[in-house]
Amino acid sequence: MFVAPTPNPALIRIMTVVNRVVMLRGIPVFRDLLPFNRVAGLRGVANVRHIDFPDDDRQRLKACCGAGKATFITPNHPEFFTDWMIDKEIVSRVSPLAASWATHGVVNGLGRIMQKFWLANNLIAQIPGNSGAAKEHSIAWALKGHGVLLHPEGGVGWHANVVGPLLPGAVEMGFEALKRGRATDQDFEVWIAPVVWKLAFTKNVEPALAQECAYVEKSLKIERRAADTLPERVHHIYATLLSRDEIACGMAPDERASNAARQKQLLLELSRRLGEGVSVDPGASEIAELLRRSRRWLREGTGDPERQKQIRLLADTIQRLQRVGPWASANPRITEEEIAEHLKRIRNDYCQGTLRDTVNRFVPQPAGPRCAHIRVPEPLGLHAYPGSVDDALAELRSRMQAAVTTTVTELEAAGGFIFYPNPFYHP
């Protein structure tokens, strides 16, 4: 059931300060001294020491927020937990009472006390399959000029250099807000305001990454090959996990083929089985639609419990495999930041059953101090946009990807990354 947020401005201001000090930057001096720098609250839970948010970008975002307009702020979604920390920092500078969407498991799933806390911080619970009330509240709040923030990529993908396919919610709510706003004010404006950010380590963190890699290898019972470099160790973990999925599917692993080629064949077979299970013939290029239909089939409770279990397992496996996209093998070099993303993705998807893994899933710890480079592409004014929802989504994604690519290129030119040969690369 949807419960409407009840924002408390005083609490929001307090949490903004706490977020800035404890969650992001940590406590000066203590954050760099042993043993204090091992305490997340002193070091900064997200360990974002610096925020690079140029004034021009901040003013561009601020200009489309406020009275007489409805604004939907749409950041990219490369990292769990840190996203909310950075989101909160952004809105504190441009629209302090903006509402933010969050997974219902965070807002409603941690008990009544925590639910009250999150609602007071103006979080909107996204309830799968039942988002009508949340959308209605969001439109009403945006019409008041406060703004609403939500991640159009949906779930975290752990791929900061690539903006994934966008969900239509923000744009659909924007067009509805425009219709309602124009009913009383022909000059009413509605903005979709994209924001992107890229996290970069401020020092070499290979030892910390190697330590996390060793934990993953031990947790998943994957033997380390002594001659492997750090990126090769990560690649070997993926290859081993892929082999396990192939064997579970009754397929013989072909270790001579690339991971990408093996993954493609496995996805085709899993999709075929899922299509048969829910009586759909999806075709090789319609996996996204097949997954949507399977989720609807599961919500409707069709079939016996054993069949539902099989369908859920097939859908979950397909989604997990798809989280390593073509971008992983697109470039001949890989950065420490990308290695860190691979490790966090593996830990989230495969390492389960211990308190340490559970905590890491909700509050993943970075390998070292970082700088958040925040940029604001040109906002999309729906009041002056002649295209459809799909056209607007394509334009929004294009602007976001261009801003990410430009930011990464600038950081690379300034020597901001440490590179390794990419074992996933296939020309």
Residue pairs with C-beta under 8 A, 6 or more apart in sequence:
2 125
2 127
2 130
2 133
2 134
2 137
3 108
3 115
3 119
3 125
4 119
4 133
4 137
5 99
5 119
5 120
5 121
5 122
5 123
5 124
5 137
6 119
6 120
7 97
7 99
7 120
7 121
7 122
8 120
8 121
9 96
9 97
11 120
11 121
12 96
12 97
12 120
12 121
12 122
13 96
15 88
15 121
16 88
16 89
16 92
16 96
19 85
19 88
19 89
20 89
21 27
22 41
22 44
22 45
23 44
23 45
23 46
23 85
24 44
24 45
24 46
24 47
24 48
24 51
24 85
24 86
24 89
25 31
25 44
25 48
25 49
26 41
26 42
26 43
26 44
26 47
26 49
27 36
27 42
30 36
30 37
30 42
30 43
31 37
31 42
31 43
31 44
31 49
36 42
36 43
37 43
40 363
40 365
44 369
45 81
45 85
45 363
45 365
46 81
46 82
46 85
46 86
46 366
46 370
47 365
47 366
47 368
47 369
47 370
48 82
48 85
48 86
48 199
48 369
48 370
48 371
48 372
49 202
49 369
49 370
49 371
50 202
50 370
50 371
50 372
51 86
51 89
51 371
51 372
51 374
52 371
52 372
52 373
52 374
53 90
53 93
53 372
53 374
54 375
57 374
57 375
57 376
58 93
58 94
58 376
60 376
60 378
60 379
61 73
61 90
61 94
61 193
61 195
61 376
61 379
62 93
62 94
62 95
64 71
64 189
64 191
64 193
64 379
64 381
65 71
65 73
65 94
65 95
65 98
65 145
65 147
65 191
65 193
66 95
66 145
67 145
68 145
68 185
68 187
68 188
68 189
69 145
69 181
69 188
69 189
69 190
69 191
70 139
70 142
70 143
70 145
70 147
70 174
70 177
70 178
70 181
70 188
70 189
70 190
70 191
71 95
71 98
71 142
71 145
71 147
71 148
71 190
71 191
71 193
72 138
72 142
72 147
72 148
72 149
72 150
72 170
72 171
72 173
72 174
72 177
72 190
72 191
72 192
72 193
73 90
73 91
73 95
73 98
73 147
73 148
73 149
73 150
73 193
73 195
74 149
74 150
74 151
74 152
74 166
74 170
74 192
74 193
74 194
74 195
74 396
74 400
75 83
75 86
75 87
75 90
75 149
75 151
75 194
75 195
75 196
75 197
76 151
76 153
76 160
76 163
76 195
76 196
76 197
76 400
76 404
77 83
77 151
77 153
77 154
77 155
77 156
77 157
77 164
78 156
78 157
78 158
78 159
78 160
78 197
78 198
78 199
78 341
79 156
79 158
79 160
79 199
79 341
79 344
79 364
80 156
80 348
80 361
80 362
80 364
81 362
81 363
81 364
82 199
82 364
82 366
83 151
83 156
84 100
84 102
86 197
86 372
86 374
87 100
87 149
88 100
90 195
90 374
91 98
91 100
91 147
91 149
94 147
95 146
95 147
97 122
97 146
97 147
98 122
98 146
98 147
98 148
98 149
99 122
99 123
99 124
99 137
99 138
99 141
99 146
99 147
99 148
99 149
100 122
100 123
100 124
100 148
100 149
100 150
101 123
101 124
101 126
101 134
101 138
101 148
101 149
101 150
101 151
102 118
102 123
102 124
102 125
102 126
103 125
103 126
104 125
104 126
104 127
104 128
106 118
106 123
106 125
107 115
107 118
107 119
107 123
107 124
107 125
108 115
108 125
108 127
124 134
124 137
124 138
124 148
124 150
125 134
126 134
126 150
127 134
128 295
129 295
129 299
131 169
135 169
135 172
135 173
138 148
138 150
138 173
139 173
139 176
139 177
139 180
141 147
141 148
142 148
142 173
142 177
142 190
143 177
143 180
143 181
148 170
148 173
150 169
150 170
152 166
152 167
152 169
152 170
152 393
152 396
153 163
153 164
153 165
153 166
153 167
154 164
154 167
156 348
157 164
157 323
157 325
157 345
158 323
158 341
158 342
158 344
158 345
158 348
159 325
159 327
159 328
159 341
160 198
160 199
160 337
160 341
160 404
161 198
161 327
161 338
161 404
161 405
161 408
162 325
162 327
162 401
162 404
163 196
163 397
163 400
163 401
163 404
164 325
165 288
165 397
166 393
166 396
166 397
168 389
168 390
168 393
170 192
171 192
171 382
171 389
171 392
171 393
171 396
172 389
174 190
174 191
174 192
174 382
174 392
175 190
175 382
175 389
177 190
178 188
178 190
178 382
178 383
181 188
181 189
181 190
182 188
182 383
188 383
189 381
189 383
190 381
190 382
190 383
191 379
191 380
191 381
191 382
192 379
192 380
192 382
192 392
192 396
193 376
193 379
193 380
194 376
194 377
194 379
194 380
194 396
194 399
194 400
194 403
195 374
195 375
195 376
195 377
196 374
196 375
196 376
196 377
196 400
196 403
196 404
196 407
197 372
197 373
197 374
197 375
198 372
198 373
198 404
198 407
198 408
198 411
199 337
199 366
199 370
199 371
199 372
199 373
200 337
200 370
200 371
200 373
200 411
200 416
200 417
201 336
201 337
201 340
201 366
201 367
201 368
201 369
201 370
201 418
202 368
202 369
202 370
202 371
203 368
203 369
204 336
204 418
205 336
205 340
205 367
205 368
206 230
206 336
206 418
208 367
208 368
209 230
209 336
209 339
209 340
209 343
209 367
210 230
210 233
212 340
212 343
212 347
212 367
213 230
213 233
213 234
213 237
213 343
214 224
216 222
216 237
216 343
216 346
216 347
216 350
216 351
217 223
217 224
217 233
217 237
219 351
219 357
220 237
220 240
220 241
220 346
220 350
220 351
222 236
222 237
222 240
222 241
224 233
224 236
225 232
225 233
225 236
228 236
229 420
229 421
230 339
230 420
231 334
231 339
231 420
231 421
231 422
231 423
232 423
234 339
234 342
234 343
234 346
234 423
235 259
235 423
235 424
237 346
238 259
238 324
238 342
238 346
238 424
239 255
239 259
241 346
241 350
242 253
242 259
242 262
242 263
242 266
242 321
243 253
243 255
245 266
245 317
245 321
246 252
246 253
246 262
246 266
247 253
249 266
249 269
249 270
251 265
251 266
251 269
253 262
254 262
258 329
258 426
259 324
259 329
259 424
260 326
260 328
260 329
260 424
260 426
263 321
263 324
266 321
267 287
267 318
267 321
267 322
268 284
270 314
270 317
270 318
270 321
271 282
271 284
271 287
271 290
271 318
273 314
274 282
274 290
274 291
274 294
274 311
274 314
274 315
274 318
275 281
275 282
275 290
277 294
277 307
277 310
277 311
277 314
278 290
278 293
278 294
278 297
278 302
278 311
280 290
280 293
280 294
282 289
282 290
287 318
287 322
291 315
291 318
291 319
294 311
294 314
294 315
295 315
297 303
297 311
298 308
298 311
298 312
298 315
301 308
302 308
303 311
320 349
323 345
323 349
324 345
328 342
328 424
329 422
329 424
329 425
329 426
330 425
331 422
331 425
332 421
332 422
332 425
332 427
333 419
333 420
333 421
333 422
334 419
334 420
334 421
334 422
334 423
334 424
334 425
335 417
335 418
335 419
335 420
336 367
336 417
336 418
336 420
337 417
339 420
340 366
340 367
344 364
347 357
347 360
347 361
347 364
348 360
348 361
348 364
351 357
351 360
352 358
373 407
373 411
375 403
375 404
375 406
375 407
376 403
377 399
377 400
377 402
377 403
378 399
380 392
380 395
380 396
380 399
382 392
385 391
385 392
385 395
387 395
411 417
